[in-house]
Every structure is written in C-alpha cells, then in structure tokens.
Amino acid sequence: MGEVVFKGLTASLGLATLYLAATFSVNVYRGLSWHNSQSVFPSSLSIYIYLFFLILTYIIYSSL
C-alpha cells in the first residue's frame, strides 16, 4: 500500500514540475516579447524630457 502511495506522490510531483516548467517558459517568452515590443520613447513628451536631462547633464559636467 505504501509503495503505491509513494509512486502516486512522485508521479504527481513530476507532473507538477513539468507543468510549472512549461508555464514558466511560456511566461518568460511572453514577457520578452512584450518587452521587445515596447518602444524606447513611447511619446513625444519623453523625447523632450530626455533632451532636457541630456542638456542638463552636459551643463553640469562641462562646468566641472
């Protein structure tokens, strides 16, 4: 009886491991796909903010 329970437990743990590995892989793929589809500057406002900090950094470092 104990051997059957042990085999059932190990089989269910093995299936759970395979399921979690598969879903993890799918989630990593979806996350990377989502990340790669994002643009660096989603709006024109972001470009102005980037340029502001770029110029500010240039002014600070050129005055040193």
C-alpha positions in Angstrom: 0.0 0.0 0.0 2.8 2.4 0.9 4.6 1.8 -2.3 1.5 2.7 -4.4 1.1 5.9 -2.4 4.8 6.8 -2.9 4.6 6.1 -6.6 1.4 8.2 -6.9 3.0 11.0 -5.0 6.2 11.0 -7.0 4.3 10.9 -10.3 2.1 13.8 -9.2 5.2 15.8 -8.2 6.8 15.0 -11.5 3.7 16.2 -13.4 3.5 19.4 -11.3 7.2 20.1 -12.0 6.6 19.6 -15.8 3.6 21.9 -15.7 5.4 24.6 -13.7 8.4 24.4 -16.1 6.2 24.7 -19.1 4.2 27.7 -17.8 7.3 29.4 -16.6 8.8 29.1 -20.1 5.7 30.5 -21.7 5.6 33.4 -19.3 9.3 34.2 -20.0 8.6 34.1 -23.7 5.6 36.4 -23.3 7.5 38.8 -21.1 10.4 39.0 -23.5 8.0 39.5 -26.4 6.2 42.3 -24.6 9.5 43.9 -23.5 10.8 43.9 -27.1 7.6 45.4 -28.5 7.9 48.4 -26.2 9.4 51.5 -27.8 12.2 53.4 -26.0 10.3 56.7 -26.3 6.5 56.0 -26.2 5.5 59.7 -26.7 7.0 62.9 -28.0 7.0 64.2 -24.4 9.5 61.6 -23.5 11.9 62.9 -26.1 11.7 66.4 -24.7 12.3 65.0 -21.2 15.3 63.0 -22.4 16.7 66.1 -24.2 16.2 68.2 -21.1 18.2 65.8 -18.9 20.8 65.3 -21.6 21.4 69.1 -21.8 21.3 69.4 -18.0 23.9 66.7 -17.7 26.1 68.3 -20.3 25.9 71.7 -18.5 26.7 70.2 -15.1 29.7 68.1 -16.4 31.1 70.9 -18.6 31.2 73.3 -15.7 33.4 71.0 -13.6 
